[in-house]
Structure formats: structure tokens, C-alpha cells
Amino acid sequence: MASLQAYALVGVSARPVLVEAHVRPGLPGMSLVGLPGAAVREASERIRSGAASSAMPLPTQRITVNLPPADLPKEGPGFDLPVALAILAASGYLAPEQLRGVGALGEVALDGGVRPVSGVLSCAEAASQAGVSFLLLPLPNLAEAREVAGAVPVGVRCLAEAVRAVRDEGYRLRLHQRGERWLGRRESQPVGLGPRPPDLSDIAGQHAAKRALEVAAAGAHHLLLSGPPGAGKTMLARRLPGLLPSLTRFEAIEVTRIWSVAGGGRSLSGLVRERPFRAPHHTVSRAALVGGGPTPRPGEVSLAHRGVLFLDELPEFSRDALESLRQPLEDGCVVITRRQSACVFPAATTLIAAMNPCPCGFLGHPRRSCTCTAGALAHYNDRLSGPLVDRIDLQVGVPPLEIDALEPAVREATTAEVRARVEGARDFRREREARTASSAPAGDHPTAVERRLCLSPPGRRLLHEAVAAGILGGRGYARTLGVARTLADLTGSWQVREVDVGEALALRVG
Ligand SMILES: [Zn+2]
């Protein structure tokens, strides 16, 4: 019997799995046991052909591969390489003891080549925690694996290289050096998720919307932009990721794990270093938006983790899709339950939604008239009512562009300038929270929250007036206070002043 370590993905993390192979006399054939998924069951054909192409034909005997623990489902083609190595060792091409402390992942092609797989960063983390001495993986996945300290990643291009790497330490070292050279050539290409969006200063005017973007970035508040077609709502939304502070290394690893698992084998050239911006179309299904499927995959809200999720034409999304976003936006994660297991996908994202003020788009327009019927308007607004919109703290109008505003009369703030203010507010918040952590009262009671957030008496008076006037409900009260706190953080004010509450009310009511 021969065995080595492989990795099963559960959500965005990976768990070690043992691959054990036995070869014994009997009817020729291969059986895989221990909850293999469809792709793993198909491995036998790929491996048989791949091994034959690599001049290591498998014996015409009974081959049994066991994948403990038996209660953990094994999905994806990443099991090909470890299963192939275990069988080759059980067939005499390798000494079984040479596989001790070895981990492997990769898809084996019919010609014996080793192809990239998804979820490599998480597998490398699992390998490192499990203490393997080296991890064999497809060369194109090397950049991701190298971000994890611990198990030494060895990138291979084919099954023959993997077998030789197990046998021969000197060869393994040469493959390691080859990998470093290969990475060096790739590092000249920048790692990103797309072209860098243009600068905030390219947009003339729209100061209310720009202010709302700054507040959204500073306090991670969700934002709804409402305005006629062509007012520049999408242009504004595209600028939000640039206003957020750079990803920390910890955050970059979180984002990369998700992108890697979702990648379907597309190899990432290292860590994702830019904040994601995802803009799913309004026809997106619930599963594509929040994740799902028989083998749960992250959805758009998780691909937007630590970045921005942009929903253009919000009222056009299905009610089911919008409803499904409520829990992720509240909790910062998506929980998907399958049979006896549950997996969690991170989803800490800032939502930016955009909509026309009415179906025709021209309600309240200074020069054009709205042609919508009262019934159509009521139906349109009805689609927006509900718990999702309740969770959008900032709602601002984006008026149609006026010709005067296009004159470069005032110098517009650049993305870098606003980002510096956002970073300042976030630093101030951290310091404030650290200093009040021991003395502030805990709990969700309004009085406790008001004291914790340092609401000034005049600010409190104004906020309570808004509740008494019916402008704010219970949830609106708490969320407006949160926005006011962010506004105070932006000016470095210890107290939430009346002026902060006033602006927060204006930003919420739209
Ligand atoms: Zn209209």
C-alpha cells in the first residue's frame, strides 16, 4: 500500500485528505472509495492514459484507491496527481516510503501533462498546517502556493517530472530553481483584476455624490445613487474601490483564496492586490449572486469581498436575488448548507446600487418630463421597498449633468486626496474604538450605543426629533447615527455633533 496527502476544498478553505492505493491480483479495473465527486471518479481514465503516455503503464490488476476521511466530499480534478502518484507507488514505480510527508494536487491530462487547478492558496495553507515537507503542484499555480510559508512548493509540468521529483532530491531542487526563474519572468506583469479605473477628478461636479462616495469608503456604508440615464452613476461607482485603503496582506490573502476557489483552474499570478469591483447584470440568478451549486462556489457578493459590489438598475433585479443579499450584507458572509456540512464564504463588501428615479428615467428632471403612469411609478417604488433598501445607509440623487458643471471652474479632488481622508478617518476610528473599548457601555440599547459613539446632546436632540417627526424608524435611527459617527471621524471629531447628524439625515433621506 502507498499513500500521500491530497486536499479537499470546503468553501474557501482546504482540508487534508489521505490518498491510499492498493494493487492486487484480480479483475483489471480501478475503484475509488471515500465520497469521490464526479470529477474524482473520472480520474481513473485520465490517470491510466496519462501514466501510459509517461512510459509508466499501470498494471492490469485490481486497483483500489481509498480517500479517508470517508465523510468529507472530494470534488474537482485536483485529486488526479496525488491519486496517480499513490497508484504508481503501489505499482512499483516509486518506493512507498518516498511518499511519506508529500502533498500533491493537480489535474493529469491524457498526455501525462499536469494542468492547473483552483483553490491552490487554500491547499497550500492546509499542506503547511499539516506539516508536509514538500507540495507537488502544477507549475502555473506556483505563484499562489509560494505566498504560504511552510511546505516547499515544487511546480511540475507533467506526471514524469512529479515522479522524478519524489525520487530524487537533487532534481527537486532543480525544479524549485526553475520555478523561481519562471516566477521572475512573470513578476514583470502586474497583478490585477482589470484595467485601473480613471480618477475621481475626471468627473466634473456631482459633489453630493462624491461626498457620499467618500463617506461610504470611510465607514463601509452601502450607497444608493438615483438619477436619470447618462448622469454618470456608473462612472461614480467605478471610482469607489480607488477611494478605499490598499488591501493589507491579510485581506489580500482572504480575497485571493476566494478568487482562487472560484477560478475554475485559471491560475492567479500571486496575490490579488487590488480591491475587487463586481458589477453583475440584473438578470443574475440567486446562486450566481450569493453562491451555491452542488459543490458550493462563491457568488458575486463573495468575489466582491473587501471591495465593491455594484448593482446597476437595482429595481430590475429579481426580488429573490435582492432578498438573498440581505443576510450577507448584514453578516459579512454567506453560509451555504449542504447535506450535513455548511460552508462559509466571506462577503464583507460595500454595496453601491444605482437606479433611475422612475421607469422612464426623467422624474424630477429640470428640462424633460416624466411619462410614467401613476401605476407604473407605484410598481417601481414597490420593488424597492423591503429589507435590502433599509440597509442602504446613504441615498443620494445624481442630477443630470449641466453644461456649466463641465467647465473646469473648480479643481476637483483627486482619488488620492480623497483616499488620504478616508484612511485618516479609518485610523481615527481605530484609535477612538481602542480608547473607549474599556470604558464604553456594551449592548444594543440606544442609550448604550449613543454613549459608545459619543453622541453630543445637540446631536441627540436632532436625531430624536427626526424619529418623532416620523422621518426615521428604529433601524433608520441606528444607521443614521452610524453615518453621523463616520462623518465625525472624517473631521477627527471625538463627539458626534449636530452638524454630523444633520448631514447624515440629508444623506439618508436623499
Ligand atoms: Zn418617468
Boltz pocket constraint, residues with backbone or C-beta under 6 A from the ligand:
constraints:
  - pocket:
      binder: B
      contacts: [[A, 358], [A, 359], [A, 360], [A, 361], [A, 362], [A, 363], [A, 370], [A, 371], [A, 372]]
      max_distance: 6.0
